[in-house]
Amino acid sequence: MQEINNEEQSFLTQNSGDPSELEALAGICHPPWSRRTAFIGVGNRLWGDDAAGPELLKRLMEEWAVRKTSSTFQGQYFFIDAGEFPEDWLIRVADLEPDVILVIDAMELHAEPGSMAVLEPEALPEAVCYSTHRLPLRTLLRLWEERGSRAFVLGIQPKDVIFKEGLSPEVKMSVDSLAQFFSRRCCKE
């Protein structure tokens, strides 16, 4: 889990489950998703809302499989469950040569639980006092950008990061909204 400070909060786009507010993602992630995109879920499923990234990723992969998206889009989208260590995927993701990388992670946004923010690397702290990652996400995103990708973090404000399985209702509602949003755009025939 990463944290942003009050100054960086100006980048925050809050969402309490209203899908219309998710349209802000469309401008950043290049609709109609015609470029190579890597979705990277980050978090620990045993730490409550820290599982938001892997849970959203799982939902997207399930939707992708159900829709059996046409072969013209095969190789355009990559779904990676990076667990607690996204830095372990640095080279493998770079070798995929995605145009857009979207890291999905629970993070302290100083907002209501379930709120979401799309953050560029500059909006993330250089180093944090508390993090479940060994390498700051800001550094990881910058390294991918040096290889030619546009990289963002989709941060979700957790309610509970305690030893338990399952998401809080607020975070689950946000994950549901995001899954619908991405399914409408990524899984179109």
Secondary structure, DSSP 8 states (H G I E B T S, - for coil): -EE--TGGGGG----SS-GGGGHHHHHHS-TTT-S-EEEEEES-TTBGGGGHHHHHHHHHHHHHHHHT--GGGTTTEEEEEEET-GGGGHHHHHHH--SEEEEEEEEE-SS-TT-EEEE-GGGS-SS-SS-SSSS-HHHHHHHHHHTT-EEEEEEE--S--SSBSS--HHHHHHHHHHHHHHHHHHS--
